[in-house]
Structures are given as structure tokens and as C-alpha cells.
């Protein structure tokens, strides 16, 4: 497969993933599809357009570290709502103090 044809096919694949993501997110209300489609699209761009796999070792190491820190940030973002407590207001508009 020639280089241009391969890139065009990957681009069409990215557009199809975008269409699936938009359809499932807007029409059916499945907003969590972006958690799957986003990383797949990013991986396709990194592998085929940026050619990370063909680069020197330092490029692959920095790409891996970038993915690691992205997972850390996403994990912390997911943990944020889990660790929050709700503090209700007291009677007559008094605010409750946290212990």
C-alpha cells in the first residue's frame, strides 16, 4: 500500500470514528463514547501521521511518558468527584462548617 493511500485511509477512518462518536453522543445520548474514541483517534494520529514508531528511541520514550502522564491526569480527574463530600446548609441559611 502506498504512503498516500494509507494516509487517506487512516484519515477516512478518523472521520468515521468522529461520525460514530458524534452520532452516539448527540443522537443516542451516550456521552462516554469519547472515552474510547478519543484515545483510538489519538493513537491513529501518533502512529500513522506522526510516525512515532519509526522515530529514534528518544521520541518513543517521550511519547510513552506523555501517555503515562495523560493516564495520571485522567485518573486524578476521575478520582476528584469520588473524594468530594457534600456539605449541607444548616437551618435558616446557616452554613455548616466542615470538621
N, C-alpha and C positions, 0 to 999 in steps of 0.2 A: 504494500500500500504506500503510495507516495505521501510525502510530508504534508502537502497542501490538502490532499483528500482526507487524510487522517485528522488534521486540524478542523476542517469543515465538519466532519462527522462528530467530533467532540463538541464543537460549537452548537450543532443541532441537538445533540444530547443535552447540553446545558439549557438550551431553550425549552426542550421538552420537560426537563426537571422543573424549570421555572413555571411552566404552564400547569404541571401537576400540583406544584406547591400552591400556586395562586388559586387553582380550582378547589382543591381540598380545603384550603384555608378560608376562602371567602364564601364559596357556594355551600359547602357542607359544614363549615364551622370547625373544622379540625385544625386549629392553630398550631398544634405541636408538630405538624409535618415539617416545619422549618428546622427542627432539631435534628432531623435525619437528612433532609435535602441539602441544607446548608453545608455541612461537612463533606458530603459527597461532591457537591459542586466545587468546593474549595480544593478538594483532593484532585479532581479532574484538572482544574486550572494549574495547580502546582506540578502535577506530573506531566501533562501534555504541553501546556503553553510555556511554563517557566522552566521545564526540563530539569527539575531538581535532581532526579535520579542520575542524570548524566554529568552533573557538575562535580567539582572537586569535593574531597572529603569534608572540608570546612563548610561548604554550602549545605551538605546533608546534615551535619552536626547542628548547625544553627537552625535549620528547618525543623529538626527533631526537638530542639529546645524550645522553639516557638510553639510547637504543638503541645509540648508539656506545660508551658506556662498558660496557654489558652485553656487547657483542661483544668488547671488550678483555678483560674479566674471563673470559669463556668461552674466549677464545683463550689466555690465560695459564694457565688451568686445564687446557687440553688439552696445552699445552707442558710442564707440570710433570712428568708421568711420562716424557716423552721425554728430558728433560735429566737425569734421575737416573741415577746409576751404582750398580751393586750391588757391595758390598764383602764379600768372603767372609771367614769366620773362619779364622785360621791353625790350625796343628796344636795339639792339646792345649788347645783352648779359648782360645788367644791371639787377641786381636783384631788385625785388620790396620789399619794406620794409612793414612789417605789421603795421597797425595803432595802 
